[in-house]
Amino acid sequence: MIRLFHVSKFFDQCAALRDVTIRIDKGECVLLTGPSGAGKTTLLKVIFGSEVPDEGQILVQNRNIARLRQGDVPYLRRTIGFVLQNFQLLPQKTVHENVVLPLIIQGVKSREAQKRVKETLGAVGMEHKRAIRAGGLSVGEQQRVCIARAIVNRPMIVLADEPTGNLDGELTMEIVELLKSIHAQGTTMLVATHNQVVVGCMKGRVLHLQAGRLVSDTRGEGE
């Protein structure tokens, strides 16, 4: 599903990733851990294709990202949902308008798009807030909308960057349970987190980064 071969990425001659080799199989739940600056976000971005590695190769669903034509990148991204730490919702747009946006970009017909948004908002417990502007939501509600936007196109892979980083303990557990339910449907998940509670609850495989290097790869209780 996802394979990295000796991937390195440099910013101003500093290594964000250095010689990283990883294989993630279809349906796996993988927790990416490490301190701030370890390279977790950069790793997610090179898999998504929003950053280009300086060395190595990346295969996503057997497609070499480095060899994709620029016009083919959006098609690959349609199979990947990305949950961002800082949400990046459009605050003046409603919940519905934020979540439907990926489907509009993909050219999904209106009736089908409305159906998918309704189903997805229901799945994350936000259907009753569909007409509310995103800027008026609580932090936890914004995170749920961000997750809904990431999964509304029914992706095969979900990448999540510190999805509970801005949440308190109770909200963290709500989001963890939501992510677990998405994974239970067969979605391949790669979650970057520094929160050991999240790691313990999700019980997935754990990859630990340190200064851009992969230093450990362990199996969780649920593996």
N, C-alpha and C positions, 0 to 999 in steps of 0.2 A: 504493500500500500504506500508506504513512505520509506525511502532509502537514501541515506546520505553517505557519501564516500569521501573521506579525507577533506571535509569542507572547512575552509578558513575564510574569515571576513575581517578586513582591516578598516579602521577609521583613523585617518591622520597617522598612519603607520603603527597604531595601537591595535592589537588583535582583540576583536570582540568574540570571535570564534577561532579556534586553532585545531586543525586536524581532527575534526569531529566525524566519526563514523557511527551511524545508527541504522537499525532496521526496525520498523514498526509495522506489524502485520494487521490485516483487516480485522476490525472489531476490537482491537486492543484499547485499553485505557492506560495512558502513560502520564505520569506526573513528572514534570520537569522542575527540579529544585536547584537551589543555589542562592548565594547572597546577591544583593543589589550589585549590578555591574558584571555578573558572571557570564552574561550572554544569552539569557533565556529569551528575552524579547527579540533579539537579533535572530536567534534560531527559528522562532516562529515566523518571522518576516521572510527569511530566505526560503522556507517551505512554501509560504503563501505566494512568493514571487514579487513581493514589494521591495526586497533588497536582493541584489545579485551577489553571489559569493565570488571572492577573488580567486579561490582555489577549490578544486574538487567538483563533484557532480551531485545532483539531487534528482532522484526519480520520484514522482508522485503519480500513483496509479499507472506505473510503467511508462510514464512520459518524462523525458529528460527536460527539466525546466530550462536549462541553459540553451537548449537547441530549439526551443519553441519560438515560432515567429511571434512578433509583437501582437499581431492580431489574434493569435490563439490563446494568449494568456487569460483574457476574460472568460473564455470557455472553460478553462481548467478551474478558475476560481469559482465558477458556478457550483462546483462539487465540494467546495470548502467553505465552511462558516467560520468567521473570525469574531470572537468575543473580545472586545477591547477594554483595557483597564479604565480608560477615561471616557468610555461610552461613545462619544462622538455622535450623539443624537442631535437632530435639528430641533432646538428648544422651542421655536415658534410653530413647529408643525405638530399635529396631533400624534398620539401613539399609533393610530392606524396609518397615517401618512408616513411615519418613519419606517414601519415594518413593511409596508407594501413597496417601498422604493426599490429594493433589489429585484422584485418581480417586474416592475415597470421597466427597469433597465434591461431585463432579459426578454422583454416583449411578451410576457405572459398575458393572455387575454383577460379582460377586466373581470368577467364572471368567475373565472378560475382563481384569479388573484384575490378577489374578495373572499372566496371560500377558504383559501389557504391562510389568509391573515386571520380570519375568524377562528379557524381551528387552532392555529399556532398561539394566538393570544389566549385562547381557552386553556391550552396545555401549560402555559406559564402563569396562569392565574391573573391575567390582565385584560381579559375581554371586556370587563365592565368599565375599564378606563380608556377604551379605544378612542373616545372623542376628546379626551383631555390633552392639552398641550404637554409635550415632553418636559418642558422647562418647569412645569408645576408639579412634577412627580417627586416623591422621596428618592433617596439614593438607591434603596433596595428596589423600588419600582423601576427606576431607570435601568438598573442592571437586568431585571427581568425583560424589559423591552429590548435591550441590547441583545440578549440571548434569543429572543423571538426573531429579531431581524436576522440573526446569524443562521437560524435553522428553518426559516420560512421557505427557503428554496430546496429543502429536504437534502442537505448535503451528505455526502458519504464520510466526510472528515470534518470535525470541529476542532479548531484551535482556540484556546482561551488564555489570555494574558492576565494573570492575577485577577481572576473574576470575582474574588471576594476581598480584594485589597482595600476597598473603601467601606467595608461593611462591619457591623458589630457582630458579636458571637451568634446571636439568634438568627440574624439575616444571613450570616455565613452558612449556617446549617441548612437554611431554606434553599440557597443557591446550590449547595453541594447536592442536596436531594434532587433538585431539578436536573443538574448535570448527570447524576447517576441514572435518572430515568431516561434521559436522551441516549446515554451509552447503552442502556439495556435494550434499546430498539435496534442495536447492531451498528451504531455509529462509531467510527474510530475517533478516539479523543486524545488530544495532547494538551495538557493543562499546565501552564507555568504558574508556580506558586511558591511563596516562601513560608506559607502557613502549614505547620506540621499537623494541625488538626484536620485540615483539608486532605493532606496526604494520607493520614490514618483512616479517615472515613471513606475515602474513595477506593482504597485497597487495590490500587493498580500497580503496575510496574513503575519503578522510580529511577529516573535518570538524574544524576547530580552533576551540575556544572560548577567549575571553579576556574576563574580567570580565563574563560573561554574554552576550557578543555573539559571533555567528558571524563570524570574521575571515578564514577561508579554507576553500575547498572544492576539493580536488584529487583526481585519479584515481591509484590505485596501479598497480603494474606489471601486476597481473592483471586490470585493468578493460578 
